[in-house]
Amino acid sequence: MFFVVSYVLLLGFFVFVVLKTLGIDIKITRKLWEYRNKDKIISYENKVVIITGASSGIGKELALFYAKKKARLGLAARRKDAIEELKKECLRLGSPAVVCCECDVAKELDCK
């Protein structure tokens, strides 16, 4: 297993060095990859995304990310004031609909 991981890392480094030597920027390579795979890129427009723990941290960043992608959001968190502010921000960023729910997912009664 160690040899496989070492080989993959060495191969990646080799590709990086070759691309840099040829003057090909990694950003250009990424753009080419995205262009080649543009049919495979997922559109989140009008899809529903439910996020728990949305008032801060990763949950908040996910909500902002999907809002920019125009997804419909369901936000759940313990702090109602924080998710209400996040709701306003998500609507401003382009999400067509945002529903907020104050709940603690560790408590079964809050989730019903």
C-alpha positions as CSV (number, residue, x, y, z in Angstrom):
1,M,0.0,0.0,0.0
2,F,2.8,2.4,0.9
3,F,4.4,1.8,-2.6
4,V,1.1,2.6,-4.4
5,V,0.7,5.9,-2.5
6,S,4.3,6.8,-3.1
7,Y,3.9,6.0,-6.8
8,V,0.8,8.2,-7.1
9,L,2.4,11.1,-5.3
10,L,5.5,10.8,-7.4
11,L,3.5,10.7,-10.6
12,G,1.5,13.7,-9.5
13,F,4.7,15.6,-8.8
14,F,6.1,14.6,-12.1
15,V,3.0,15.8,-14.0
16,F,3.2,19.1,-12.1
17,V,6.9,19.6,-13.0
18,V,6.3,18.8,-16.6
19,L,3.4,21.2,-16.8
20,K,5.4,24.0,-15.2
21,T,8.4,23.3,-17.4
22,L,6.2,23.6,-20.5
23,G,4.8,26.9,-19.1
24,I,1.2,25.5,-18.7
25,D,-0.5,27.1,-15.8
26,I,-2.4,24.8,-13.5
27,K,-5.4,27.3,-13.6
28,I,-5.5,26.9,-17.4
29,T,-5.4,23.1,-17.1
30,R,-8.3,23.3,-14.6
31,K,-10.3,25.4,-17.0
32,L,-9.7,22.9,-19.8
33,W,-10.8,20.1,-17.6
34,E,-14.0,22.0,-16.7
35,Y,-14.6,22.7,-20.4
36,R,-14.2,19.0,-21.3
37,N,-16.5,17.9,-18.6
38,K,-19.0,20.7,-18.8
39,D,-21.9,18.3,-19.4
40,K,-21.0,16.5,-16.2
41,I,-21.1,19.6,-14.0
42,I,-24.1,19.4,-11.7
43,S,-26.6,22.3,-11.7
44,Y,-28.1,23.0,-8.3
45,E,-30.6,25.5,-9.7
46,N,-34.0,24.9,-8.1
47,K,-32.8,21.8,-6.3
48,V,-33.6,21.4,-2.6
49,V,-30.7,21.3,-0.2
50,I,-31.2,20.8,3.5
51,I,-28.4,21.8,5.9
52,T,-28.3,21.2,9.6
53,G,-26.0,23.3,11.8
54,A,-26.4,26.2,9.3
55,S,-25.9,29.0,11.8
56,S,-22.1,28.9,11.7
57,G,-19.0,27.1,10.4
58,I,-19.2,24.6,7.6
59,G,-23.0,24.7,7.6
60,K,-23.1,28.4,7.0
61,E,-20.5,28.2,4.3
62,L,-22.4,25.4,2.6
63,A,-25.6,27.5,2.7
64,L,-23.8,30.4,1.1
65,F,-22.3,28.2,-1.6
66,Y,-25.6,26.6,-2.6
67,A,-27.3,30.0,-2.5
68,K,-24.9,31.3,-5.1
69,K,-25.8,28.2,-7.2
70,K,-29.5,29.2,-6.9
71,A,-30.6,26.1,-4.9
72,R,-33.7,26.2,-2.6
73,L,-32.5,25.9,1.0
74,G,-33.8,24.4,4.1
75,L,-31.7,25.6,7.1
76,A,-31.8,24.1,10.5
77,A,-29.9,25.3,13.6
78,R,-30.3,26.0,17.3
79,R,-29.9,29.7,17.0
80,K,-32.9,31.3,15.4
81,D,-31.4,34.8,15.1
82,A,-28.3,33.5,13.3
83,I,-30.3,31.5,10.7
84,E,-32.6,34.4,10.1
85,E,-29.6,36.6,9.2
86,L,-28.3,33.8,7.0
87,K,-31.6,33.5,5.3
88,K,-31.5,37.2,4.3
89,E,-27.9,36.7,3.0
90,C,-28.9,33.6,1.0
91,L,-31.9,35.3,-0.6
92,R,-29.6,38.2,-1.5
93,L,-27.1,35.8,-3.2
94,G,-29.7,34.3,-5.4
95,S,-31.5,31.5,-3.7
96,P,-35.1,31.5,-4.8
97,A,-36.5,30.2,-1.5
98,V,-35.1,29.7,2.0
99,V,-36.9,28.0,4.9
100,C,-35.5,28.2,8.4
101,C,-36.2,25.9,11.3
102,E,-35.0,26.3,14.9
103,C,-34.1,22.9,16.1
104,D,-31.5,20.7,17.8
105,V,-31.0,17.6,15.8
106,A,-29.6,15.8,18.9
107,K,-33.2,16.0,20.3
108,E,-35.6,13.7,18.7
109,L,-38.7,15.8,19.5
110,D,-37.1,18.9,17.8
111,C,-36.8,16.9,14.5
112,K,-40.5,15.8,14.3
